[in-house]
Amino acid sequence: MTRSDLSGGQTSFRGCNSGFFKTTKLDKMTKLEEKIINLISENLGVAKQEITPESSLRKDLGVETLTIADLLAKIQEEFNLELEEVEAEKIKTVRQLINLVATEAE
């Protein structure tokens, strides 16, 4: 990029290696987190802003065990996964849910 590129109001990234913008594992996790949070929000009626990976499903989001089981079914459908028999009561946080999907999707 040259100085004249900056003064013209448009930015040009000449000579960039196309491999520079490859999706990284961190990007995938971020996208996965976003997808899971969106699913939780849509299915439980909780505002996305209230949901973080560290949110407790029960304490912070008020989710019941049966609702977690329903959410797991939706996640399996959305990600085309067959999750191993997971007892819904064992999943305590959004992060555990994200990690479960990440592990099964690999």
C-alpha positions as CSV (number, residue, x, y, z in Angstrom):
1,M,0.0,0.0,0.0
2,T,1.4,3.4,-0.9
3,R,0.9,6.8,0.6
4,S,-1.2,7.9,-2.4
5,D,-3.5,4.9,-1.7
6,L,-4.4,6.4,1.7
7,S,-5.0,10.0,0.4
8,G,-7.5,8.8,-2.3
9,G,-10.0,7.7,0.3
10,Q,-9.9,4.1,-0.9
11,T,-7.6,1.5,0.6
12,S,-5.9,-1.0,-1.7
13,F,-4.1,-4.0,-0.4
14,R,-1.8,-4.7,-3.4
15,G,0.5,-7.6,-3.1
16,C,-1.4,-9.4,-0.3
17,N,-0.9,-13.1,-0.1
18,S,-4.3,-14.7,-0.5
19,G,-3.3,-17.2,2.2
20,F,-3.1,-14.3,4.7
21,F,-6.9,-14.3,5.2
22,K,-7.3,-18.0,5.8
23,T,-9.9,-19.1,8.4
24,T,-8.1,-20.0,11.6
25,K,-9.2,-22.3,14.4
26,L,-10.0,-19.3,16.5
27,D,-12.2,-17.8,13.8
28,K,-14.1,-21.1,13.5
29,M,-14.6,-21.2,17.3
30,T,-15.9,-17.6,17.2
31,K,-18.3,-18.5,14.4
32,L,-19.4,-21.6,16.3
33,E,-19.9,-19.5,19.5
34,E,-22.0,-17.1,17.5
35,K,-24.1,-19.8,16.0
36,I,-24.8,-21.5,19.3
37,I,-25.6,-18.2,21.0
38,N,-28.0,-17.4,18.2
39,L,-29.7,-20.8,18.6
40,I,-30.0,-20.3,22.3
41,S,-31.5,-16.8,21.8
42,E,-33.9,-17.9,19.1
43,N,-35.1,-21.1,20.9
44,L,-35.2,-19.7,24.5
45,G,-36.3,-16.2,23.8
46,V,-33.2,-14.7,25.6
47,A,-31.6,-11.6,24.1
48,K,-28.2,-12.4,22.5
49,Q,-26.6,-9.6,24.5
50,E,-27.4,-11.5,27.7
51,I,-25.7,-14.7,26.5
52,T,-21.9,-15.2,26.8
53,P,-19.9,-18.5,26.7
54,E,-19.5,-18.2,30.4
55,S,-23.3,-17.9,31.0
56,S,-24.8,-20.6,33.3
57,L,-27.7,-22.1,31.4
58,R,-29.7,-22.5,34.6
59,K,-28.7,-19.6,36.8
60,D,-28.1,-16.9,34.2
61,L,-30.5,-17.9,31.5
62,G,-33.2,-19.8,33.5
63,V,-33.1,-22.9,31.4
64,E,-34.6,-26.1,32.7
65,T,-33.2,-29.6,32.0
66,L,-36.0,-30.5,29.6
67,T,-35.3,-27.3,27.7
68,I,-31.6,-28.2,27.4
69,A,-32.6,-31.6,25.9
70,D,-34.7,-29.8,23.4
71,L,-31.9,-27.4,22.6
72,L,-29.5,-30.3,22.1
73,A,-31.9,-31.8,19.6
74,K,-32.0,-28.5,17.7
75,I,-28.2,-28.2,17.7
76,Q,-27.9,-31.8,16.3
77,E,-30.3,-30.8,13.6
78,E,-28.6,-27.5,12.8
79,F,-25.1,-28.9,12.7
80,N,-26.1,-32.3,11.3
81,L,-24.5,-34.1,14.2
82,E,-25.3,-37.2,16.2
83,L,-24.2,-36.3,19.7
84,E,-23.4,-39.1,22.0
85,E,-25.8,-39.8,24.7
86,V,-25.3,-36.6,26.7
87,E,-27.3,-36.1,29.9
88,A,-28.8,-32.7,29.7
89,E,-28.3,-32.1,33.4
90,K,-24.5,-32.4,33.0
91,I,-24.3,-29.3,30.7
92,K,-24.0,-26.3,32.9
93,T,-22.7,-23.5,30.7
94,V,-22.9,-22.2,27.2
95,R,-19.1,-22.9,26.9
96,Q,-19.7,-26.6,27.7
97,L,-22.4,-26.7,24.9
98,I,-20.0,-25.0,22.5
99,N,-17.2,-27.4,23.4
100,L,-19.5,-30.4,22.9
101,V,-20.4,-29.3,19.4
102,A,-16.8,-28.4,18.6
103,T,-15.6,-31.8,19.6
104,E,-18.3,-33.7,17.7
105,A,-17.9,-31.5,14.6
106,E,-14.2,-32.3,14.2
